[in-house]
Amino acid sequence: MKEEYELVIVGGGISGASLLYTVANFTDIEKVALIEKEDEIAAINSHHTNNSQTLHFGDIETNYTLEKAETVKRGAEMVAGYLEENDPDREMHSKRSKMVLAVGDEEVDKLETRYHDEGFGDLFPKLEAISREEIAEIEPKVVEGRDPTKDMLALQTPDGYTVDYGEVAKSFVDEARDVDGVDVYTGTEVESINETEDEYLVETEAGWFSADTTVVAAGSHSLQIAKEMGYGEHMSLLPVAGSFFVADEGLLNGKVYTLQMKKLPFAAVHGDAEVHDGDLTRFGPTAKVVPALERGRLSTVPDFFDVFQLNSDSVLSYTNILADRILFPYVLKNLVYDVPSVGKRAFLPHVQKVVPTVELEDIERAKGYGGVRPQIVNTKTKSLDMGEAKITGDGIIFNVTPSPGASTCLQNALQDTRQVLDFLEGDYEFDEEQFEDATIGNFPRADGEQDPDPVPADDD
């Protein structure tokens, strides 16, 4: 038996769930299905133990350009607005202070330039430059035990949303389930997607689905499926597994970032209170290159090689990337952090950069924390493509969403919904004003701050 839909979404993480929520609640598409291979929604990278739990606005991420921060900011405000409206009891998120910390004259100069001269202070009205004394009031452990002769500066904001993206994804799906014509299939693995003249046939272990249009939002597996269908031939993946160290003592009240290296696509080491347990402080992430698409699942090693495709372009691309004089030492250091006993000692200075008084016995490798983030490799340029990747085919979209994909999930869903309606070429409507009211319209703004303009229709 074949189930027929106008749209089939493959993948029930935060990206697929946000698209389902948007299409089901704000368009008049009549039949839509979401297919997830795990028994639960958001069981892999969107699960709260497998990511940084950060809603990235671009205010304290010092490897973002102002242009990127403008885009990410609007996407993050959509998610924040949804949380403000739908999670008053803070079951899906915690709202705490967050800051990026500069220590020493060189770092302080960089942060002052970013705030005053590069426009970040203007872009983020709630962001304030604060000195040692003000830092100590908000995060006393950050100042305690630190060299008093070293200058300190932090950019701090109250918009520190620590998010359980797994629960948010489930909330999106729950909001969509109640809509007539919406079906959600869990524990259903997609085996292939076949393109015909007028539809897509999605083969699963539970049977066949037909769709007028399809969106694949399956993380690293999106590129694997795309390649099987003849798309994304110039792309590969550098899967990076993130891990954390933890301290049981509640050392931090919010999130404290250190300055990031602009050339690296990975987050700088930071410390924060866990989303559901303020007494558990996480430090990380580490970033280890692994030949697998999912953390701890050897069954996904062959999937990685499906994407890697052992050929000269792939080999040369990886060689060029990993030989970089900044990236190569970084990769080697992160391998050391996984070595028992030695790893904890090697990582301790990064922890002490955030909380100086932490000793070796205070931290442990976090068990069960950490996921895989796919970094996009362009095999034409033999380089990493920073940020998210989207492949748009004839009636099909493939989304590969490394950080900050979760932060911009609703903004991506907005753009994908527009594209889906273009694919369908029918008399369909998308109530974007209602969508904005339900999301970014609920974001709390600073006094006098204006709501941002809607995303232009041609903003891809």
Sequence and secondary structure as in RCSB ss.txt:
>XXXX:A:sequence
MKEEYELVIVGGGISGASLLYTVANFTDIEKVALIEKEDEIAAINSHHTNNSQTLHFGDIETNYTLEKAETVKRG
AEMVAGYLEENDPDREMHSKRSKMVLAVGDEEVDKLETRYHDEGFGDLFPKLEAISREEIAEIEPKVVEGRDPTK
DMLALQTPDGYTVDYGEVAKSFVDEARDVDGVDVYTGTEVESINETEDEYLVETEAGWFSADTTVVAAGSHSLQI
AKEMGYGEHMSLLPVAGSFFVADEGLLNGKVYTLQMKKLPFAAVHGDAEVHDGDLTRFGPTAKVVPALERGRLST
VPDFFDVFQLNSDSVLSYTNILADRILFPYVLKNLVYDVPSVGKRAFLPHVQKVVPTVELEDIERAKGYGGVRPQ
IVNTKTKSLDMGEAKITGDGIIFNVTPSPGASTCLQNALQDTRQVLDFLEGDYEFDEEQFEDATIGNFPRADGEQ
DPDPVPADDD
>XXXX:A:secstr
 EEEEEEEEE  SHHHHHHHHHHHHHB    EEEE SSSSTT STTSGGGS  B   SSS TTS HHHHHHHHHH
HHHHHHHHHHH TT SSEEEEEEEEEEESHHHHHHHHIIIIISSHHHH TT EEE HHHHHHH HHHHTTS TTS
 EEEEEEEEEEEE HHHHHHHHHHHHHTSTTEEEE S  EEEEEE SS EEEEETTEEEEEEEEEE  THHHHHH
HHHTT  TTEEEEEEEEEEEEESS   SSEEEE   TT SS   EEEEETTEEEEEEEEEEEEE S SSTT GGG
HHHHHHHH  SHHHHHHHHHHHT TTHHHHHHHHHHTTSTTHHHHHHHHHHHHHSTT  GGG EE TT   EEEE
EEETTTTEEE S EEEE SSEEEEE  TTTTTTHHHHHHHHHHHHHHHHTSS  B HHHHHHHTGGG    TT  
      TT  
